[in-house]
Amino acid sequence: MKNANIGRRNTRSVGGNIAVGLLLLVAGIFTALPLVYSIINAFKPLNELFLYPPRFFVYHPTMDNFKDLMQATSEMLAPFERYVFNSLFTTVVGTVGYIFVACFAAYPLAKHKFPGRAVISNIVIFGILFRQEVTSIPQYVIIAKLGMINTYWSVLLPAMAGSFGIFLMKQFISSLPNDVLEAARIDGLGEILIFFRIVMPMTKPAWITLVIFTFQSMWNSTGVSFIYDESMKMLPTALQQISTAGFQQAGIGSAVACFMMLPPILIFILCQNSVLETMAYSGLKS
């Protein structure tokens, strides 16, 4: 009876559940408003885009902005498909590559002892503090010395050097039970098999979250500091050139914003269920 009373006292009331639900609903709507407003703007005619005060809803929806965008892309110096391929290739390769680099680097820092481990961990933490503007000149010098200007490597290598993913994975791997890893070693598994069969599945919430952030960063990457050849430019650079050509291109700019946000949203939708599921069922503690 005592245990039942304890469970009853810890249970939230119906009124509390309704209040929490309403609070989450309001917070969700507030968070989604900028996203919805950007999508609505893509369907506004030019005269509605510059109304003051701005109107949230569109009164005369039109597809002219997307038609103008397609017309503008057909007149570009390089085929539009080339820009799309450049962004997709660097985004997919950069995301997959960075996940493996971050996980491979984080595992020994979290679960192995070796000389210089503390120093390397501190360097990783300090690396998060530096903004991209601070490291842009050293990065350009290194990329130029390596002869990688106007290549995919000029976009991929700086992305691989990010330390946030290593820090995130290290913190998550550090929380894994040492008993599980020791049991795997006793069973004869090597470190590579332990990494792929135990560490990666148990840290799925962390690296899937990292996939979302990395994909968004890579997809929005312009590479303007290293890419000058028109056939090697990224999609955001090409679309930005179109949308900033003048006052009359404001509608195209709205269509560009709507087009660029679709892939990250799709990746988030595909990954969120896996993140929530693994967060709920993978919490092992020693």
KEKOL-302921 format. One record per residue: x, y, z of N, C-alpha, C in turn. Coordinates in steps of 0.1 Angstrom, whole numbers, plus 2048, in hexadecimal, padded with zeros to 3 digits. Layout:
N
XYZXYZXYZ;...
//
This chain:
286
8087F480080080080080980D800;81380C80881C81780882381A7FB;8278107F482D8127E68238177DD;8168137DE80C8187D58098267D7;80982B7E48078397E78138417E2;81F83C7E382A8437DD8298457CE;82583A7C782383B7B98188457B5;80D8457BE80284E7BB80685D7BD;80F85F7C781386D7CA81C8727BF;82486A7B882D86E7AE82686F7A0;81A86B79F81386C79380D87A791;80F88078580A88D7837FB88D781;7F48977857E58977847E189A776;7D48987737CF89B7667D18AA762;7CF8B376C7D18C17697DF8C4766;7E98BD76D7F78BF76A7FA8BA75C;7F58AF7587F88AA74B7F38B4740;7E78B97437E18C37397EA8D0738;7EE8D47447F78E07448048DE73D;80A8D37408178D07398148CF72A;8098C87268068C77188048D4711;7FD8DD7187FB8EA7128088F2711;8108F171B81D8F871B8268F3710;8268E670E82E8E17038288E46F5;81B8E56F48148E96E88188F86E4;8179006EE81A90E6EC8299106E8;8329096EF8409096EC8439046DE;83C8F96DA83E8F36CC8398FD6C1;82E9036C482990D6BA8329196B8;83791E6C48409296C484D9266BC;85291A6BE85E9156B885C9136A9;85090F6A584E90C69784A91868E;84792369584292F68E84C934683;85993568686293A67C863931670;86292467286391A66885691B65F;84B91C66583E91D65E83E92A656;84393565C84294265584B942649;85793B64A86093A63E859932633;85292863684B92062C840928625;83892F62E82D93862983394361F;83E94962384495361B84794E60D;84A94260B84E93C5FE84293C5F5;83693D5FA82A93D5F282394B5F1;82A9555F68249625F58299695E8;8209705E18249795D682D9845DB;83398B5D283D9955D68379A05DD;82B9A45DA8259B05E18219AD5EF;81F9A05F381C99C60182899A609;83499860384099660A8459A3611;8419AF60B8469BC61083A9C4617;8309BD61B8259C462282A9C8630;8269D36358299D764381C9DC64A;81A9D66558229CC65C8209BE655;82B9B665782A9A965081E9A0654;81999964A80E99064D81398264D;80E97B65781296D65980C96464E;80096664A7F995E6417FA963633;7F995B6297F995F61B7EB95F616;7E896A60F7DA96C60A7D89685FC;7E39695F47E29655E67EE95C5E3;7ED94F5E77F89465E67FC9445D7;8099425D480D9415C681A9385C6;81C9315BB8289295B98329305B0;83093D5AE8399455A58479465AA;8499465B88569475BD85E93A5BA;85892F5BA85F9225B68619215A7;85892659F85A92759186593058D;86693C59487194559187E93F596;87E9375A088A9315A588F92759B;88691F59588A91558B88F91C57F;88992757B88D92F56F89B934571;89D93957E8AB93F5808B5934581;8B29295868BC91E5868C0919578;8B691A56F8B99155618C391F55A;8C592B55F8CD9355598DB936560;8DE92D5698EB92E5708F6929568;90292C56C90E92956491191A564;90D91356F90E90456F9018FE571;8FF8F156C8F28EB56E8EE8EB57C;8E18ED57F8DC8EC58D8DE8DF593;8DD8D458C8E08C75918EE8C6597;8F78CD5919058CD5969068D35A4;8FF8DE5A69008E45B48F98DB5BE;8EE8D45BA8E78CB5C38F08BF5C7;8F78BA5BC9008AF5BF90C8B35C8;9118BF5C691D8C35CE9188C45DD;90D8C95E09088CA5ED9058BD5F3;8FE8B55EC8FA8A75F190689F5F3;91089F5EA91C8975EC92489B5F9;9268A85FA92E8AC6069268AA612;9198AC6129118AA61E91089C623;90E89361990D88461D91B87F621;92588261993287D61C938883629;93589062A93A898636933893643;92689164291F88C64E92387E652;92387564992886764C936867651;93F86E64A94D86E64E94F87465C;94887F65F94A88666C94487D677;93A87667593586D67F93F863683;94585D67995085367C95C859682;96086467D96C86B68396986F692;95D87469595A8786A295986C6AC;9538626A79518566AF95E84F6B2;96684D6A79738476A897D84F6B2;97C85C6B19858646BA9808646C8;9728646CA96D8656D796E8586DF;96E84D6D996E8406E097B83E6E8;9878406E299383E6EB9948496F5;98F8556F29908606FC98785D708;97C856706973853710976847718;97B83C71297C82F71898A829718;9948317149A282B7159AB83671B;9B58317229BF8397289CC838721;9D184471D9DE8447159E4852718;9F18537169F88607199F286B710;9F08777169EB88270F9DC88270D;9D58797139C68797129C0885717;9C488A7239BE8967299C18A2720;9CD8A371A9D08AE7129C88AF705;9C68A36FF9BE8A26F39AF8A66F6;9AA8A170199D8A470599B8B3707;9A58BA70D9A48C870F9A48D0702;9AD8CB6F99AD8D16EB9A08D06E4;9998C56E698C8C36DF9828CD6E5;9838CF6F297A8D96F997D8E76F4;98A8EA6F498E8F86F098A8FB6E2;98A8F06D99878F26CB9788F66C9;96F8F36D29618F76D19609066D3;96990C6DA96891A6DE96B9236D2;97291E6C89769276BD96C9276B2;9689336AE95E9356A3965933696;95D93068B96292D67E96A939679;96694567C96D95167797C95167C;97E94C68898C94C68E995942686;98F93768299792D67C99792D66C;99093766798E93765899B939651;9A39436569B094564F9BA939650;9BC93465C9C592865C9BF91C654;9B291A6539AD91064B9AF91363C;9AE91F6389B192262A9BF920626;9C892462F9D792262D9DA91362B;9D490B6349D68FC6349D18F6627;9C48FA6249BE8F46189C58F860B;9CA90560B9D19095FF9DF9025FE;9E69006099F38F96099F18EB604;9E68E56089E38D76049DE8D65F5;9DC8E15EF9D78E15E19C98DC5E0;9C08DF5EA9B38DA5E99A88E55E6;9AD8F15E29A38FB5DE99B8F65D2;98E8F95D29858F55C79848E55C6;9848DF5D29828D15D39788CE5DE;9728C25DE9698BF5E99708BE5F6;97D8BA5F69848B96039858C660A;9848D26039858DF60A9798E1612;96E8DA60F9628DB6189618D0622;9668C461E9658B962796F8B9633;97B8BD6309868BC63A9838C6646;9808D364397C8DB64F9718D6657;9678D065095C8CA6589608BF661;9698B765C96E8AB6649768B0670;97B8BC6709838C167B97B8C7687;96E8C76869668CC6909678C469D;9688CA6A896A8C36B595D8C16BD;9528C76B99458C66C19418B76C1;9418B16B593D8A36B594589A6BD;95289C6BD95B8946C69578966D5;9558A26D99518A56E794489E6EA;93A8A06E192D89A6E492E88B6E5;9358846DC9368766DC93E8716E8;9498786EC9518756F8948875704;94087F70693888071292E875712;92987170791F866707925859709;93185670293784970493D847712;94085271894685172693B84C72F;92E84E72C92484973592083A733;92683472992482672792A81D732;92381273692980A74093680373C;94080474494C7FE74294B7EE742;9417EA74A9407DB74C93C7D573E;9347DC7369307D672993C7D5720;9447DF7209507DE71795A7D471C;95C7D37299657C972F95F7BB72C;9527B972C94D7AC72994F7A871B;94E7B27129517AF7049607AC701;9697B27099777AF70797A7A170C;97379D71797578F71C970785712;96578970B96077F70196977F6F4;9737876F497D7866E997B7906DE;97279A6E09707A46D697B7AF6D6;9807B26CA98A7BD6C99837CB6CA;98C7D56CB9877E26CD97E7E76C1;9827E36B597A7E76A996C7E16AA;96B7D46AD95E7CD6AE9567D36BA;95D7D66C59567DC6D09507EA6CC;9577F16C49537FE6C09467FD6B8;9467F46AE93B7F36A492F7EC6AA;9327E16B29277D96B79217DE6C4;9297E56CC9247E96D99237F96DA;92E7FF6D892E80E6DA9258156D1;9268126C491D81A6BA90E8176BD;90A80B6BF8FB8096C28F78106CF;8FF80F6D98FB8156E68FC8246E6;90482A6DD9048396DC8FC83E6D0;8F38366CB8EB83A6C08E48486C2;8DE84B6CD8D88586CF8E18636CC;8EE8626D18F886D6D08FC86F6C1;8FF8646BA9048666AC8F98696A3;8ED8656A58E286969D8DF87869F;8DF87C6AB8DE88B6AD8E98926A6;8F588D6A79008936A08FE893690;8F888968B8F488867D8EB894679;8E28976828D88A267F8E08AF67E;8E88B26888F08BF6888FA8C067D;9018B567A90B8B56709058B6662;8FA8AF6608F38B06538EF8BF650;8E98C565A8E48D36598F08DC656;8FB8DA65D9078E365B90D8E164D;90E8D46499148D163C90B8D6630;8FE8D46328F48D86278F48E7625;8F68EF6308F68FD62F90490362C;90E8FA62B91C8FF62891D90461A;92391061992591660C932913605;93D91260E94A90F60995091B601;94B92760394F9325FB95E9365FD;96393260897193560B97B92D603;9769215FE97F9185F797B9145E9;96E9175E69699135D996691F5D0;96D9205C596C92B5BB9679265AE;96991A5AB96591459E95691359E;94F91859494091859493B90A595;94190058E93C8F358E93E8EB59B;9468F15A49488EB5B19418F25BD;9398FD5BA9339045C49278FC5CA;9248FF5D791A8F85DE90C8FF5DB;9018F75DD8F48FC5DA8F09095E2;8F390A5EF8F09175F68F69235EF;9039225EA90992D5E49029315D7;8FF9275CF8F89295C28EA9305C5;8E292B5CE8D59305D18D693E5D7;8E19405DF8E294E5E58E59585DA;8ED9545D08F095D5C58E39615BE;8D99585BD8CD95B5B68C49645BF;8C39615CC8B99675D48BD9755D8;8CA9795D78CF9865DB8D298F5CF;8CC98C5C48CF9935B88C79A15B7;8BE9A35C08B69AF5C08A99AF5C7;8A29BA5C78959BB5CD88B9B15C8;88B9AF5BB8819A65B58839985B8;88F9945BE8929865C188E9825CF;88698B5D68829885E387A97B5E4;87197A5DA86996E5DA8719615D7;87B9625CF8849575CD88C9545D9;88F95E5E189695C5ED88E9545F7;8819575F887894F6008779415FC;87693F5EF8769315EA8839295ED;88E9305EC89B92A5EF89C9265FD;89792F60789792B61588F91F618;88391E61187A91361388190660D;88790760288E8FC5FB89A8F7604;8A19006098AD8FC6118AA8F561E;89F8F962489C8F36318958E5630;8918E162488A8D46238938C8627;8A08C66218A88BB6258AB8B9634;8AF8C463B8B18C36498A58BF651;8998C464D88D8C065388A8B1651;88D8AC64588A89E64289489564A;8A089964B8AA8916538A5891662;8A189C66789C89D675890894677;88789466D87B88B66F87F87D66E;88887966688C86B665894866671;89B8706788A486C68389D86D690;89387669288E87969F88886C6A6;88186469F87B8586A588684F6AB;89184D6A389C8456A88A384B6B4;8A48586B48AA85E6C08A185C6CC;89485F6CB88B85D6D688B84F6DB;88B8456D288A8376D58968326DC;8A28366D78AE8326DE8B18396EB;8AC8456EC8AD84D6F88A5846703;89A8406FF89183A70989682C70D;89D82470589F8167078AE813708;8B781C7078C58197078CC81E714;8C582171E8CC82772A8D181C733;8DD8177318E380D73A8ED814743;8ED81074F8F68167598FD80B760;90A80D76491180376B90E80477A;
//
